Amino acid sequence: MTISFIGHGYVGLVTAAVFADLGNTVWVVGRTKEKIETLKKGIATFYEPGLSELVKRNVDAGRLLFTLNYHEAVVPSEVIFITVGTPPKDNGEADLKEIFNAAKEIGKNLVGYKVVAVKSTVPPGTNKKVAAILDETKPTGSSFAIASVPEFLRQGQAIGDTMHPQRVVIGTTSDRAQKLLVDLHKPINTKIVVCNVETAELIKYAANSMLSVKISFANAMAFLSEKVGADVEKVLDGVGLDHRIGRSFLYPGVGYGGSCFPKDVKALIAIGKEYGYDFTLLKATDAINDEARLYFIEKIRNHFHGDLQGKTIAVLGLSFKPDTDDMRFAPSITIIEALIKEKARVVAYDPAAIPNAKKVLPKDVIFATSPYEAVKDADAVAVVTEWNEFRQLDMVKLAKGLKERVLFDGRNIYDPQTLKDLGYTYYGVGRM
Ligand code: UGA
């Protein structure tokens, strides 16, 4: 098949590259000349494990094509996926400007019959608005069907998630569109949930919100575990072994970040409000997520008896999660801003996110080129993102660099007793 993607962010570029790899001809439409030129050379525009190779291979094979011109992509395509961003507005609602703009441009270039499928996360009702725009802008004689095909890939594991998703959701009331989309996804070999457009739109928010609820529950249990003297990791092991609950996404820490969970939880609260439903469960989820960061900051502050002035804190891990250089809504931002505000000196290290971190962190932050360099003469080390390379650090070598052996483990990646035996004062999340 020949298909198109409008937008080349995480969802657009990864999905486009995977569908090209499966043998389709895939057009990707962007609007930044520089980025499109880079992509045309087979160079990925952001870091995602395996993506550079995948993009290069398919560009070289002539199956993955990039353009600034909608006409070039839309005309030969049977299916056009909209994969542009839907960032949050100040009131929590999703900003749909880019979606509607893409719909307008697709509409103007429609010829024959096309399926227009929205992959971006959008509130129920958005696809219908896309259909209205297509109707207004399309030339006479052309026709289309709309579909909602939400994306469930995770950054850091995006290629694996796209090649082997746990399900594909196809929301459409058109039999012809359904058949085309089912055919396109056949090589992916997974369960397909077919439903109407509004159901598909809501499934995406429901999935991300449910996962956020699990994380906030884990963080709430961590707060309580510390108070009663329990070990939250054991509590959650004990809970998670029940198959009805499961252990995944029950890891407490400094709260969820990234471009999806914080935004989607707020958006579902806003959707509830619009339709007259007060989503108190998600309001609590969101509030607990803020508390998780604040609680971590408080632990650092308390250790230094409320006075961080002049203290050097080495922060390990800046991206919102490992294996990505993405800093959007990263917990590290709130934590570091608070430390700097309280006049601490912050030396930070991250394996991939430093270039992006420099754009969003306070200018006083000093960046190191290794964890060992970061901790040199520091009064404490705070692990904020659980990159694998931090799990295997030489803790004796680390201790030699530190002024004080104090470690705040924001992701519970170390064994508390081992660190205590090495002379560290250890602070985990929800355990002693
Ligand atoms: C999330 C979903 O997992 C994907 O299914 C979805 O497609 C994507 O959003 C999206 O809507 O585009 P992503 O944001 O890439 O994916 O990352 P996750 O692995 O879900 O992690 C999100 C945040 O939750 C991270 O900050 C992570 O550190 C945190 N987290 C995750 C926890 O604090 N505890 C956990 O147990 C799991």
Boltz pocket constraint, residues with backbone or C-beta under 6 A from the ligand:
constraints:
  - pocket:
      binder: B
      contacts: [[A, 121], [A, 151], [A, 152], [A, 153], [A, 154], [A, 155], [A, 156], [A, 208], [A, 211], [A, 215], [A, 247], [A, 248], [A, 249], [A, 250], [A, 251], [A, 252], [A, 253], [A, 254], [A, 255], [A, 256], [A, 257], [A, 258], [A, 259], [A, 260], [A, 261], [A, 320], [A, 321]]
      max_distance: 6.0
